[in-house]
Amino acid sequence: MTDSTIRLGSYRSPSGPRACAIRSESVFDLQSVLGIPGSSNLLSVFEDWHLTETLLRSASFDAGSVGPLAQTELLAPILYPRAMFCAGANYADHVEEMARVLGIPASSNKENDAPWHFVATPAHSIVGPNAAIEIPAYAATLDWEAELGAVIGRPARNVSVDTAMSHVAGLTIVNDLSARDHSRRANVPVSLPFHWDWMSQKCFEGAKPVGPWITLLRDVGDVYDMPIRLWVDGVIMQESNTSQMIFTIAEQIAFLSTRLTLLPGDIIATGTPAGVGIARGTSLRGGEEVRIEIERIGELTTKIKPRPTQPPASS
């Protein structure tokens, strides 16, 4: 990142969460930088993204210093988006590995020209950088998925693929955590739609770490040439590139916008590459740390809480 790269996020101030801008290794209170009353919440900033982007281009960053980035507690960038759309089966190598694991045909839906998404629960699931996540009490296997997140800046309704990226304000990192042993309901026949349990698998408390910030799209460069990597306790598990997406970000936005209006602050998690735990026969354990790096965006770290130990039964 260059000194001119602008990143937006939220930080913990003495009075509570506030929106911030980050340049180089310094954090600035966003309301002070923009000079707009009511811009202390990042979601409200995205409501008038045209004005915000214009002001950021000319901002001097001579007011509102919070302090060094290393000494500032960052929260999830947006507290909280109205919606989070998560793409499934959007990297060919991940499609193939999951087909093997689940014993189903490999299909990316590309032949149908239709990406596939599920909807997450932002206020329940989104947590910020360095959050400590509890493994759901009902789950035995917790898995990781490194994803590039696109943040909507301008409302998008029935937009074309050619114009879709003009509706994106910036990019972030998402860890789509999954309780894999609850992807299916064992007592429901596979022939029924109720066999698949997306709620239990994907929407538990803390299931969607996001951050550490949103890098403005204008500062990213080629969004389809971004190395994406994930480590668990320092061991690399996923290593790919956004060039391997089956449906581009623009295609996903265009498709979703035919179903509903994408609103400012909405996040689209654009899919994960191969290397997830279930395909490796492993899962996250208490005390481990997951680190995701996407080039030109940054790093997102998530910690897994140890399960509480049960006291011995009284005799």
C-alpha positions in Angstrom: 0.0 0.0 0.0 1.2 3.5 -0.7 1.0 6.5 1.6 -1.9 7.8 -0.5 -4.0 4.6 -0.1 -7.2 5.3 1.9 -8.8 2.7 4.0 -12.1 3.1 6.0 -13.1 1.3 9.1 -14.4 1.6 12.6 -12.4 2.1 15.8 -13.2 1.9 19.5 -13.1 5.4 21.0 -13.7 6.3 24.7 -17.3 7.2 23.7 -17.9 4.1 21.7 -17.5 2.9 18.1 -16.7 5.6 15.5 -15.8 5.6 11.8 -12.2 6.2 10.9 -9.9 6.7 7.9 -6.5 5.1 7.8 -3.5 6.4 5.8 -0.2 4.7 6.0 0.1 3.7 9.7 -2.1 6.5 11.2 -5.8 6.5 12.1 -8.0 9.6 11.8 -11.6 10.2 13.0 -13.6 10.2 9.8 -16.1 12.9 10.9 -13.2 15.2 11.6 -11.6 14.5 8.2 -14.8 14.9 6.2 -16.2 17.8 8.3 -19.7 16.3 7.9 -21.9 16.1 11.0 -23.4 12.6 11.5 -20.5 10.8 9.7 -19.3 9.1 12.9 -20.9 5.9 11.7 -19.5 4.3 8.5 -22.9 3.0 7.3 -24.2 6.5 7.3 -21.1 7.6 5.3 -21.9 5.1 2.6 -25.4 6.5 2.3 -23.9 9.4 0.3 -20.9 7.8 -1.1 -20.6 10.2 -4.0 -20.1 13.1 -1.6 -17.9 11.1 0.7 -15.6 9.9 -2.1 -15.3 13.4 -3.4 -14.3 14.8 0.0 -11.8 12.0 0.6 -10.0 12.8 -2.7 -9.3 16.3 -1.4 -9.0 15.7 2.3 -5.8 17.1 3.9 -5.8 14.7 6.9 -4.6 17.5 9.1 -7.4 17.0 11.7 -8.9 14.2 13.8 -5.8 12.2 14.5 -6.6 9.2 16.6 -3.1 7.8 16.9 -0.9 5.1 15.4 -2.6 2.2 13.7 -0.7 -0.3 15.9 -2.2 1.3 19.1 -5.8 1.6 17.8 -8.4 -1.0 18.4 -10.2 -1.6 15.1 -13.7 -3.1 15.0 -15.6 -4.6 12.1 -15.5 -1.9 9.4 -19.3 -1.4 9.2 -21.5 -1.8 12.3 -23.6 -3.2 10.7 -24.5 -3.6 7.0 -28.2 -4.3 6.2 -27.3 -7.4 4.3 -24.4 -9.8 3.6 -24.5 -12.0 0.5 -22.1 -15.0 0.4 -21.2 -16.7 -2.9 -21.0 -20.4 -2.9 -19.1 -22.6 -5.4 -17.3 -19.7 -7.0 -13.7 -21.1 -7.4 -13.4 -24.2 -9.6 -10.9 -25.9 -7.4 -13.2 -25.5 -4.3 -16.2 -26.8 -6.3 -14.2 -29.9 -7.1 -13.0 -30.5 -3.5 -16.4 -30.0 -2.0 -18.0 -32.3 -4.6 -15.6 -35.1 -3.5 -16.3 -34.5 0.2 -20.1 -34.3 -0.2 -20.4 -37.1 -2.8 -22.2 -34.9 -5.3 -21.5 -33.9 -8.9 -19.2 -30.9 -9.4 -21.2 -28.0 -10.7 -20.4 -24.3 -10.6 -23.8 -23.1 -12.1 -21.7 -21.3 -14.8 -23.6 -23.3 -17.4 -26.7 -21.7 -16.1 -25.2 -18.2 -16.1 -26.4 -17.8 -12.5 -24.2 -17.4 -9.4 -25.4 -18.8 -6.2 -25.5 -16.9 -2.8 -26.8 -17.4 0.7 -27.7 -14.6 3.0 -25.8 -14.2 6.3 -27.0 -12.4 9.4 -24.8 -9.3 9.8 -25.6 -8.1 13.3 -25.3 -11.6 14.7 -22.4 -13.0 12.6 -20.1 -10.1 11.8 -17.1 -9.5 14.1 -14.0 -7.5 13.5 -10.2 -8.2 13.3 -8.6 -10.1 16.2 -12.0 -11.3 17.4 -12.1 -14.4 19.5 -14.7 -16.8 18.1 -16.4 -19.5 20.1 -16.9 -22.8 18.4 -20.7 -23.3 18.4 -21.7 -25.6 21.3 -23.7 -27.8 18.9 -20.8 -28.2 16.4 -17.8 -30.5 16.4 -16.1 -29.1 13.3 -15.4 -25.5 12.5 -13.9 -24.7 9.1 -12.3 -21.6 7.5 -12.9 -19.9 4.1 -10.8 -16.9 2.9 -12.9 -14.6 0.8 -12.7 -11.2 -0.9 -15.6 -8.9 0.1 -17.0 -6.2 -2.1 -18.7 -3.3 -0.3 -21.5 -1.5 -2.2 -21.3 2.3 -2.3 -24.1 3.2 -4.6 -27.6 1.5 -4.8 -27.6 -1.1 -7.6 -30.9 -2.3 -9.2 -30.9 -4.1 -12.5 -27.4 -3.0 -13.4 -25.3 -4.4 -16.2 -22.1 -6.3 -15.8 -20.3 -3.4 -17.6 -21.5 -0.9 -15.0 -21.6 -3.0 -11.9 -18.2 -2.1 -10.5 -19.2 1.6 -10.5 -21.4 0.7 -7.6 -18.6 -0.7 -5.4 -17.0 1.6 -2.8 -14.2 -0.7 -1.7 -13.0 -4.2 -0.9 -12.4 -6.0 2.4 -11.6 -9.5 3.7 -14.2 -12.0 5.0 -13.6 -15.3 6.8 -16.7 -17.4 6.1 -16.5 -19.7 9.1 -18.6 -22.9 8.7 -19.9 -25.5 11.1 -19.3 -28.3 8.6 -20.9 -31.1 10.6 -24.2 -29.2 10.4 -24.3 -28.7 6.7 -26.9 -31.4 6.5 -29.7 -32.7 8.7 -29.0 -36.3 9.2 -32.6 -37.4 9.8 -34.0 -35.6 6.7 -33.8 -37.4 3.4 -31.4 -35.9 0.9 -34.2 -35.7 -1.6 -35.9 -32.9 0.5 -34.7 -29.3 0.4 -34.8 -29.3 4.3 -31.8 -31.7 4.2 -29.4 -28.8 3.9 -29.0 -26.6 7.0 -27.4 -23.3 5.9 -28.5 -21.5 9.1 -26.7 -23.8 11.5 -23.7 -24.2 9.2 -23.1 -20.5 8.3 -25.0 -18.1 10.5 -23.9 -18.8 14.1 -22.6 -16.1 16.4 -19.3 -14.7 15.1 -19.4 -16.7 11.9 -18.3 -13.9 9.6 -15.1 -12.0 10.7 -14.7 -9.0 8.4 -11.9 -6.4 8.1 -9.6 -5.1 9.2 -10.8 -2.2 7.0 -12.3 -1.3 3.6 -9.7 -0.3 1.0 -11.2 2.1 -1.6 -11.7 0.4 -4.9 -9.8 3.2 -6.7 -6.7 2.3 -4.7 -6.8 -1.5 -5.4 -5.9 -1.8 -9.1 -6.8 -5.0 -10.9 -9.3 -6.8 -8.7 -8.9 -10.0 -10.7 -5.2 -10.4 -9.9 -5.0 -10.4 -6.1 -3.2 -13.3 -4.3 -5.3 -14.7 -1.5 -3.9 -16.8 1.3 -4.9 -18.3 4.6 -2.8 -19.8 7.4 -3.8 -21.7 10.5 -1.3 -21.3 13.3 1.3 -20.3 10.6 0.6 -23.3 8.3 -0.6 -22.2 4.9 -3.9 -23.9 4.0 -5.3 -21.8 1.1 -3.3 -20.1 -1.6 -4.9 -18.9 -4.8 -5.7 -15.7 -6.7 -8.9 -13.8 -7.4 -8.3 -14.5 -11.1 -9.7 -18.0 -10.4 -13.3 -16.8 -9.6 -15.9 -18.5 -11.7 -18.3 -15.5 -11.6 -16.6 -12.1 -11.4 -17.6 -9.5 -8.8 -19.3 -7.6 -11.6 -21.3 -10.6 -12.6 -22.4 -11.3 -9.0 -23.5 -7.7 -8.5 -25.4 -7.7 -11.8 -27.2 -10.9 -10.9 -28.1 -10.0 -7.3 -29.4 -6.6 -8.5 -32.0 -8.4 -10.6 -33.5 -9.8 -7.4 -33.3 -6.8 -5.1 -31.7 -3.4 -4.7 -28.2 -3.7 -3.3 -27.9 -0.9 -0.8 -24.9 1.2 0.4 -22.8 -0.8 2.9 -24.0 -4.2 1.7 -21.2 -6.7 1.6 -20.8 -9.5 -1.0 -18.4 -12.2 0.0 -17.3 -13.5 -3.4 -16.3 -17.1 -2.8 -13.4 -19.1 -1.5 -10.7 -21.2 -3.2 -9.6 -24.8 -2.4 -7.9 -25.7 0.8 -10.7 -25.7 3.3 -10.5 -27.9 6.4 -13.2 -30.4 5.5 -11.3 -31.4 2.3 -8.1 -31.9 4.4 -9.8 -34.0 7.0 -9.2 -31.4 9.7 -11.0 -28.5 11.5 -10.2 -25.6 13.8 -9.4 -26.2 17.4 -9.6 -24.0 20.4 -6.5 -21.8 20.8 -5.7 -21.7 17.1 -5.3 -18.5 15.0 -6.5 -18.0 11.5 -4.8 -15.3 9.3 -6.0 -14.3 5.9 -4.0 -12.1 3.6 -5.3 -10.5 0.3 -2.7 -8.5 -1.5 -3.4 -4.8 -1.6 -6.1 -5.2 1.0 -4.4 -6.3 4.2 -4.6 -9.1 6.8 -7.5 -10.3 8.9 -6.7 -12.4 12.0 -9.3 -14.4 13.9 -8.7 -16.4 17.1 -10.6 -19.5 18.1 -11.6 -19.7 21.8 -10.8 -22.9 23.6 -14.0 -24.8 24.6 -14.8 -24.4 28.2 -13.7 -27.4 30.2 -16.5 -29.3 32.0 -16.1 -29.7 35.8 -15.9 -33.3 36.9 -19.2 -34.8 37.9 -19.8 -34.8 41.6 -19.8 -38.2 43.2 
